[in-house]
Structures are given as C-alpha cells and as structure tokens.
Amino acid sequence: MPPDATARLTRGLSGWLSASLPAVVADPPGCRRRRRDLLADALTYLFALAVGTATLVTTWEIHPPWLRVVAIVVGIGAIVALHWRRSHPSAVGIGVAAVSVVFITASGANLVALFNAAVRARGRDLAIVVGLMLAWSVANPLLYPDEDFVSDGGASLLLTAIAVGWGLYARARRELLQSLRDQAAGAGDEARAAERQRIAREMHDVLAHRLSLLSVHAGALEFNPDASPEEVAEAAGVVRQSARSALDELRGVIGVLREDGTETLTQPPQPTLADLPALVEESRAAGMRITARLELGDAPPPAALGRTAYRIVQEGLTNARKHAPGAVVTLDVEDAGGALRIEVRSLAPVAVAAAPLPGAGTGLIGLAERVSLAGGELEHGVDPDGAFVLRARLPR
C-alpha cells in the first residue's frame, strides 16, 4: 500500500477511535499517568493474568497440545492489548471480547476490557461489547464443559453484570465530577468578570471626581495669570489636596487588585449619605453653582444603599463639571420612606470650557449597573427645558 494511502487510513482509523470516546473521560494526548494510575494498571494486569492462568489450569487437559500454545499466546496478547484500553476503549473491548468467546484464557482481560468500555465507550459500542460478553457466557461452558453448564453460565452472567454495573457507576461519577468542575470554573469566570466590572466602576467613580476637581483648579491658575498670591496659594492648596485624595483613593483601589493574602493595604472608609454635604461643598469650592436640597430623614439607609446614592450624586456633579462648566446645577435627594429619590439637573451652561475634559462615556453605564444591583431605577436625558437630568430611585 502506498505511504500516502497508509497515512490516510491511519488518520481515519485514529479519528474513528477518538470519536468513540466521550469527551468527559477521554485521556488527552501525552497525559502523564500518576502513581495511583500506575498502581491501578499493575493491579489490572495482575488480575487479568491471574484469571487467565486459572482458566488455563482448569482447562489444561481439554486443550490439545498444539492449542495450549495458541491459548497461552492469545491470553498474553489480550493482556497486552489492555495497554490501549484508555485511548481506544471500544476497539479493545470488542476485540478482546470477540477473542474470549473462543479462547478462555482471555477471560480475565475480557472482564477488564468490559469494565473499561462501560466507563469510556459510546453506548453503541458498549452494547456490542455486552453482546459479545453474553455470547462468551454461553460459548465458554459449551467449549469447555468441565463443570455444570448452568452454574458456569450463571457465574459468567453475574461477572458480566458486575463489570458493567461497576463501570457505569464509575462513568456516572466521573461525569458528575467533571460537571461540577465545569460549573466551578464557570462560576469563577463570572466572579472574576463581576469583580473586574466592580473595580472599573470604583476607579471611574473615585478618580473621575477627584481629577476633574484638580483639572478645574489647575485651569483656573492657567487662565488667571493676574491672580493675587493669596488666590494662587489657595488654588495650589486645593490642587495639592485633590491630588493627594486621588492618590489615596487610587491606592485603595490598587490594593484590591493586588490583594493576594500576603499584603493588606489600608483602604479609606466608603462614603455614605452623610458625606453628601461635604461633596456639595467640595464642588462649590471648585466654582460650581449648586442648589442642593437634602432631605435625608432621621433613619439612615443601609450602608450599601447610601454608598450607591453617594456615587450617583458624585457622577452627576462630575458630569456637570466636565460637560457643562458654568451651568447651574440643582440637586434633590429625598428619603421618601420606602425609597430614596435622587435628581441632578444641570441647566444650559453659561460658559464653554476652552479645553473640555475628556470622558470615556462609561460613567452612566457603571451607574446603571450599580442601580440595577440595588434593585432601583435610573434614567437620564435632556428635558424640554434643555437641561440634562439624571434621576434615580433606590428602594430601601
């Protein structure tokens, strides 16, 4: 046969044999066997050899001299074939079962191949192996009638049932474990994706506000060269404080990214509704014209809800400062008992920034995710008066 034809035949046979393996129990190419697997292999070969030797001894007188040599060679060949039982379970199971119908010395290897086929082979191939095993249970007592036919056949059927049942149990257990591993891997991927989104939201919410304040004060210094030394010193102090706060908060976020159990970084406390007045005053100090109405009620909301509300207000003020500098901003936060209502409304700007601050456009997306996680509703857009409105409702 030409080499090319031989290669095609080999590839086709290998593909058919690989296709007969369920993916969940297929051994990958080059898979290294563990010490436990090597011990299991050794015990498997010893079991097949012991059963084959016992059957040969009990039927020695029944074999003609020339057939004894053939039976020994066939028995050894069946045991050697077990080496490929993991990679080619169907071929090994069918081949060994077919040989054992005639040669009883392959009985031990036959039981091992049947168990392996029950673990790894496709249903159709397993049915063929079981059919050959039933033929083996009937043919052996007829070919080697040294004992009672009923007892011999019954023992063979019992061994067949045990091998198939045990193999199917091992198969179901492997598939269950693999399914649990896949679910755990999927859950881990989802958790990592959720953590990345949370960190991205946190970095945007924390840094965008601080850096926009820093940019506003730096711009004031740049475009007001005639400012008095006192005004320059005051603006420089605000710039320094904003930069320091941004670095502190960035360090806290990076601490989450680098946390590996060996290093613990101190993180600043998370903001709540009680920090809203300070946020408003900080924005006013940056030159924003804000009219705020904060009706927070007597009972403070849960910390997570307060943090979400704070981030909504922070994002609304940051967007107004970045995209509508000089605009009049109205802020309403009302604790209505069953829900927390927030509205940030920025009127048309009275001045246009010479160099508008860049924006990634992810702030509102992050807010929508935060509000959704809190079970609330978020809407934003331009109202009939031309003002941009950010409105949220958070259930308590």
Secondary structure, 3 states (H helix, E strand, C coil): CCHHHHHHHHHHHHHHHHHCCCCCCCCCCCCCCCHHHHHHHHHHHHHHHHHHHHHHHHCCCCCCHHHHHHHHHHHHHHHHHHHHCCCCHHHHHHHHHHHHCCCHHHHHHHHHHHHHHHHHCCHHHHHHHHHHHHHHHHHHHHHCCCCCHHHHHHHHHHHHHHHHHHHHHHHHHHHHHHHHHHHHHHHHHHHHHHHHHHHHHHHHHHHHHHHHHHHHHHHHHHHCCCCCHHHHHHHHHHHHHHHHHHHHHHHHHHHHHHCCCCCCCCCCCCCCHHHHHHHHHHHHHCCCEEEEEEECCCCCCCHHHHHHHHHHHHHHHHHHHHHCCCCEEEEEEEECCCEEEEEEEECCCCCCCCCCCCCCCCHHHHHHHHHHHCCCEEEEEECCCCCEEEEEEEEC
